[in-house]
Amino acid sequence: MHPGTHALTVPDKPAVVMGRGRRRVTYRELDDRSSRLASLLHARGLRTGDVVAVLAENHPRYCEVLWAAMRSGLYLTAINRYATVDEVAYMLRDSRASALVTTAELAETAAAAVRGDGGAACGTRLVIGGEAAGFESYESALETVPAGSPPHRTRGDIMLYSSGTTGRPKGIKRPLPGVDVDDPAGARSAAMCRQVAGMDETSVYLCPAPLYHAAPLGWARGVHELGATLVVMEKFDAREMLELIERERVTHLQAVPTMLVRLLKLPEHVRRSCDLSSLRRVVHAGAPCPVEVKRQVIEWLGPIVTEYYSGTEGAGMTVIDSAQWLERPGSVGRAVSGRIRVCAADGAELPAGSTGLVYFEQDRPVFDYHNDPEKTRSARHPAHENWSSLGDLGYVDDDGFLFLTDRRAFTIITGGVNVYPAEVESCLVGHPDVVDVAVFGLPDAEMGEYVHAVVQPADGVEPTPGLAEELRAYARQRLAGPKVPRVIDFRAELPRLPTGKLYKLPLRQDYLDRMAAPSPGAPRPSPEPPGGAR
């Protein structure tokens, strides 16, 4: 199924609704414009397996580019709209994108990226809603293409680049399904929407996150495979989300834990002011959700909260509903795709209850990191190439429910004790004066590393040494001694990606740089910070 199918049966049904702008795109319009773009790209020489890149904000035409690729055997590489010129150029170069579609808002970045070797293979360059040197008008180019189905109808796929939170972004490439765009066997996203969220053609799905990210883009594709309606927020705002649910009678939404925290931090009268009775399912993923946060969301919205654990790679997936989670708080569920294997550092499989690196076993390898065989090898088990890991640590209980502890790369080893930052972050974010928190290890001559926390206080809360000590006392009541942060610093805002992922590398590196060569007057993190924050 695809927009062309639904354009025949429900041509005037909204396929896309923009939240703030209220612009509506019907299935007839989505089908026509994505078909014209697919034909244009074919006429420009793009063939099965070639790449079309899109650099755009959440825009009414975003899904046109998605479906042009999906209906003509192309890979779509959606680029982070906040990427730098160098990062955009790298992704264009690494993917060998043959075409790039951007918007007037991001045209300056796109034009700078293709001026260098990033645009060497990028012969077709289109800009939506404006002008840019070296780019054609998207609208004018499509007007030259006659209506009708494109000549090539092989189903394409999405090839995204990882967020780079643990290093250089890497392209994640899966084999094309090798079926016609009309073949239901290729509609994998629709199957996920049904299985995880119980969605169907009557659903109204709210996307509050950037479409360039794997989950929002994949679920958007699934919504259109089902023939449902996609509501897109231009930018996340907690109060606006509630108002949008009421206005559009949203039935399903997907959020990341940071969004759930911000919803809960709204005054209760604001949370109660909107009619949320249309909601059938609230799905969350993307990062560990603090136990108390999730418990409060279930108490507020009812047992309609479903969590899943997966990744851009598609290595496997677990799912857990509200009832199961209330019996096993903190679990991310049982596998619905792949078989979970938890292994020690030497690759030996561990018994239930033991923490190790989490792998998913499939019948065959399901992805490669584009142009990086070493990264591909490192994601696979040393003895089983069809066991793939996303780099997370965790354990399974006796019933097969998975509990994640943290990313392997973020584990702190202090005095020989493993400390998982996610556990400490989940604790501290439960304090009413905390909006966000990042925890990581910094060097310590005696202990190897010490636990360092950076907190974003709630609005109106002063970041004082007294607050730091209060937060340490709060953590001490709930965590074992080695997990309590030795140092708590404050920042007005933490570097979270719009997808909800915490970008820890530059944050930690800033502290490392200041420890190595502190600038005059700059606070230097140390085992004995000023103001009693120890």
Secondary structure in CASP SS format (residue, H / E / C, confidence):
PFRMAT SS
TARGET T0000
AUTHOR 0000-0000-0000
METHOD secondary structure of the structure
MODEL  1
M C 1.00
H C 1.00
P H 1.00
G H 1.00
T H 1.00
H H 1.00
A H 1.00
L H 1.00
T H 1.00
V C 1.00
P C 1.00
D C 1.00
K C 1.00
P E 1.00
A E 1.00
V E 1.00
V E 1.00
M E 1.00
G C 1.00
R C 1.00
G C 1.00
R C 1.00
R C 1.00
R E 1.00
V E 1.00
T E 1.00
Y H 1.00
R H 1.00
E H 1.00
L H 1.00
D H 1.00
D H 1.00
R H 1.00
S H 1.00
S H 1.00
R H 1.00
L H 1.00
A H 1.00
S H 1.00
L H 1.00
L H 1.00
H H 1.00
A H 1.00
R C 1.00
G C 1.00
L C 1.00
R C 1.00
T C 1.00
G C 1.00
D C 1.00
V E 1.00
V E 1.00
A E 1.00
V E 1.00
L E 1.00
A C 1.00
E C 1.00
N C 1.00
H C 1.00
P C 1.00
R C 1.00
Y H 1.00
C H 1.00
E H 1.00
V H 1.00
L H 1.00
W H 1.00
A H 1.00
A H 1.00
M H 1.00
R C 1.00
S C 1.00
G C 1.00
L C 1.00
Y E 1.00
L E 1.00
T E 1.00
A E 1.00
I E 1.00
N C 1.00
R C 1.00
Y C 1.00
A C 1.00
T C 1.00
V H 1.00
D H 1.00
E H 1.00
V H 1.00
A H 1.00
Y H 1.00
M H 1.00
L H 1.00
R H 1.00
D H 1.00
S H 1.00
R C 1.00
A C 1.00
S C 1.00
A E 1.00
L E 1.00
V E 1.00
T E 1.00
T E 1.00
A H 1.00
E H 1.00
L H 1.00
A H 1.00
E H 1.00
T H 1.00
A H 1.00
A H 1.00
A H 1.00
A H 1.00
V H 1.00
R H 1.00
G C 1.00
D H 1.00
G H 1.00
G H 1.00
A C 1.00
A C 1.00
C C 1.00
G C 1.00
T E 1.00
R E 1.00
L E 1.00
V E 1.00
I E 1.00
G C 1.00
G C 1.00
E C 1.00
A C 1.00
A C 1.00
G C 1.00
F C 1.00
E E 1.00
S E 1.00
Y H 1.00
E H 1.00
S H 1.00
A H 1.00
L H 1.00
E H 1.00
T C 1.00
V C 1.00
P C 1.00
A C 1.00
G C 1.00
S C 1.00
P C 1.00
P C 1.00
H C 1.00
R C 1.00
T E 1.00
R C 1.00
G C 1.00
D E 1.00
I E 1.00
M C 1.00
L E 1.00
Y E 1.00
S C 1.00
S C 1.00
G C 1.00
T C 1.00
T C 1.00
G C 1.00
R C 1.00
P C 1.00
K C 1.00
G E 1.00
I E 1.00
K E 1.00
R C 1.00
P C 1.00
L C 1.00
P C 1.00
G C 1.00
V C 1.00
D E 1.00
V C 1.00
D C 1.00
D C 1.00
P H 1.00
A H 1.00
G H 1.00
A C 1.00
R H 1.00
S H 1.00
A H 1.00
A H 1.00
M H 1.00
C H 1.00
R H 1.00
Q H 1.00
V H 1.00
A H 1.00
G C 1.00
M C 1.00
D C 1.00
E C 1.00
T C 1.00
S C 1.00
V E 1.00
Y E 1.00
L E 1.00
C E 1.00
P C 1.00
A C 1.00
P C 1.00
L C 1.00
Y C 1.00
H C 1.00
A H 1.00
A H 1.00
P H 1.00
L H 1.00
G H 1.00
W H 1.00
A H 1.00
R H 1.00
G H 1.00
V H 1.00
H H 1.00
E H 1.00
L H 1.00
G C 1.00
A C 1.00
T E 1.00
L E 1.00
V E 1.00
V E 1.00
M C 1.00
E C 1.00
K C 1.00
F C 1.00
D C 1.00
A H 1.00
R H 1.00
E H 1.00
M H 1.00
L H 1.00
E H 1.00
L H 1.00
I H 1.00
E H 1.00
R H 1.00
E H 1.00
R C 1.00
V C 1.00
T C 1.00
H E 1.00
L E 1.00
Q E 1.00
A E 1.00
V C 1.00
P H 1.00
T H 1.00
M H 1.00
L H 1.00
V H 1.00
R H 1.00
L H 1.00
L H 1.00
K H 1.00
L C 1.00
P C 1.00
E H 1.00
H H 1.00
V H 1.00
R H 1.00
R C 1.00
S C 1.00
C C 1.00
D C 1.00
L C 1.00
S C 1.00
S C 1.00
L C 1.00
R C 1.00
R E 1.00
V E 1.00
V E 1.00
H E 1.00
A C 1.00
G C 1.00
A C 1.00
P C 1.00
C C 1.00
P C 1.00
V H 1.00
E H 1.00
V H 1.00
K H 1.00
R H 1.00
Q H 1.00
V H 1.00
I H 1.00
E H 1.00
W H 1.00
L H 1.00
G C 1.00
P C 1.00
I C 1.00
V E 1.00
T E 1.00
E E 1.00
Y E 1.00
Y E 1.00
S C 1.00
G C 1.00
T C 1.00
E C 1.00
G C 1.00
A C 1.00
G C 1.00
M E 1.00
T E 1.00
V E 1.00
I E 1.00
D C 1.00
S H 1.00
A H 1.00
Q H 1.00
W H 1.00
L H 1.00
E H 1.00
R C 1.00
P C 1.00
G C 1.00
S E 1.00
V E 1.00
G E 1.00
R E 1.00
A E 1.00
V E 1.00
S E 1.00
G C 1.00
R E 1.00
I E 1.00
R E 1.00
V E 1.00
C E 1.00
A C 1.00
A C 1.00
D C 1.00
G C 1.00
A C 1.00
E E 1.00
L C 1.00
P C 1.00
A C 1.00
G C 1.00
S C 1.00
T C 1.00
G E 1.00
L E 1.00
V E 1.00
Y E 1.00
F E 1.00
E E 1.00
Q C 1.00
D C 1.00
R C 1.00
P C 1.00
V C 1.00
F C 1.00
D E 1.00
Y E 1.00
H C 1.00
N C 1.00
D C 1.00
P H 1.00
E H 1.00
K H 1.00
T H 1.00
R H 1.00
S H 1.00
A C 1.00
R E 1.00
H C 1.00
P C 1.00
A C 1.00
H C 1.00
E C 1.00
N C 1.00
W E 1.00
S E 1.00
S E 1.00
L E 1.00
G E 1.00
D E 1.00
L E 1.00
G E 1.00
Y E 1.00
V E 1.00
D C 1.00
D C 1.00
D C 1.00
G C 1.00
F C 1.00
L E 1.00
F E 1.00
L E 1.00
T E 1.00
D E 1.00
R E 1.00
R H 1.00
A H 1.00
F H 1.00
T C 1.00
I E 1.00
I E 1.00
T E 1.00
G C 1.00
G C 1.00
V E 1.00
N E 1.00
V E 1.00
Y C 1.00
P H 1.00
A H 1.00
E H 1.00
V H 1.00
E H 1.00
S H 1.00
C H 1.00
L H 1.00
V C 1.00
G C 1.00
H C 1.00
P C 1.00
D C 1.00
V E 1.00
V E 1.00
D E 1.00
V E 1.00
A E 1.00
V E 1.00
F E 1.00
G E 1.00
L E 1.00
P E 1.00
D E 1.00
A C 1.00
E C 1.00
M C 1.00
G E 1.00
E E 1.00
Y E 1.00
V E 1.00
H E 1.00
A E 1.00
V E 1.00
V E 1.00
Q E 1.00
P E 1.00
A C 1.00
D C 1.00
G C 1.00
V C 1.00
E C 1.00
P C 1.00
T C 1.00
P H 1.00
G H 1.00
L H 1.00
A H 1.00
E H 1.00
E H 1.00
L H 1.00
R H 1.00
A H 1.00
Y H 1.00
A H 1.00
R H 1.00
Q C 1.00
R C 1.00
L C 1.00
A C 1.00
G H 1.00
P H 1.00
K H 1.00
V C 1.00
P C 1.00
R C 1.00
V E 1.00
I E 1.00
D E 1.00
F E 1.00
R C 1.00
A C 1.00
E C 1.00
L C 1.00
P C 1.00
R E 1.00
L C 1.00
P C 1.00
T C 1.00
G C 1.00
K C 1.00
L E 1.00
Y C 1.00
K H 1.00
L H 1.00
P H 1.00
L H 1.00
R H 1.00
Q H 1.00
D H 1.00
Y H 1.00
L H 1.00
D H 1.00
R H 1.00
M H 1.00
A H 1.00
A C 1.00
P C 1.00
S C 1.00
P C 1.00
G C 1.00
A C 1.00
P C 1.00
R C 1.00
P C 1.00
S C 1.00
P C 1.00
E C 1.00
P C 1.00
P H 1.00
G H 1.00
G H 1.00
A C 1.00
R C 1.00
END
